[in-house]
Amino acid sequence: MGLLGVVCSAIATDHGGWVPHACEEFNGLFWGVFLDAAVIPATALSWLVDTSFEPER
């Protein structure tokens, strides 16, 4: 994943794309990726739960 980020940054730098420069930009990028990585698997799992599932009492 890190190697992919480095390759994408190199391509973006060469072709005039957006690359983070300030600490706030890196921070926003990190938290955006982190939240996506945390939420997307939970969303996929919730779609896979059987509709007849009943929680414990």
C-alpha positions as CSV (number, residue, x, y, z in Angstrom):
1,M,0.0,0.0,0.0
2,G,2.8,2.4,0.8
3,L,4.6,1.6,-2.4
4,L,1.4,2.4,-4.3
5,G,1.2,5.7,-2.6
6,V,4.8,6.6,-3.5
7,V,4.2,5.6,-7.2
8,C,1.0,7.7,-7.3
9,S,2.8,10.7,-5.7
10,A,5.6,10.4,-8.2
11,I,3.2,10.3,-11.2
12,A,1.2,13.2,-9.7
13,T,4.3,15.3,-9.3
14,D,5.5,14.7,-12.8
15,H,2.1,15.5,-14.4
16,G,1.0,18.5,-12.3
17,G,-1.4,16.6,-10.0
18,W,-2.2,17.3,-6.4
19,V,0.4,16.2,-3.9
20,P,0.2,17.1,-0.1
21,H,2.8,19.7,1.0
22,A,1.6,20.9,4.4
23,C,1.1,19.0,7.7
24,E,-2.6,19.7,7.5
25,E,-2.9,18.1,4.1
26,F,-1.0,15.0,5.2
27,N,-3.2,14.8,8.3
28,G,-6.4,15.0,6.3
29,L,-5.2,12.4,3.8
30,F,-4.2,10.0,6.6
31,W,-7.5,10.3,8.5
32,G,-9.5,10.0,5.3
33,V,-7.7,6.8,4.4
34,F,-7.9,5.5,7.9
35,L,-11.7,6.1,8.2
36,D,-12.3,4.5,4.8
37,A,-10.3,1.5,5.8
38,A,-12.2,1.2,9.1
39,V,-15.8,1.8,7.7
40,I,-15.8,0.0,4.4
41,P,-15.1,-3.5,5.8
42,A,-17.8,-3.0,8.5
43,T,-20.3,-1.9,5.9
44,A,-19.5,-5.0,3.7
45,L,-20.0,-7.3,6.7
46,S,-23.3,-5.7,7.7
47,W,-24.6,-6.4,4.2
48,L,-23.6,-10.1,4.5
49,V,-25.4,-10.7,7.8
50,D,-28.4,-13.0,7.4
51,T,-31.7,-11.2,7.7
52,S,-33.0,-13.9,10.1
53,F,-30.3,-13.0,12.6
54,E,-31.6,-12.2,16.1
55,P,-29.3,-10.7,18.8
56,E,-28.8,-12.5,22.1
57,R,-31.2,-11.6,24.9
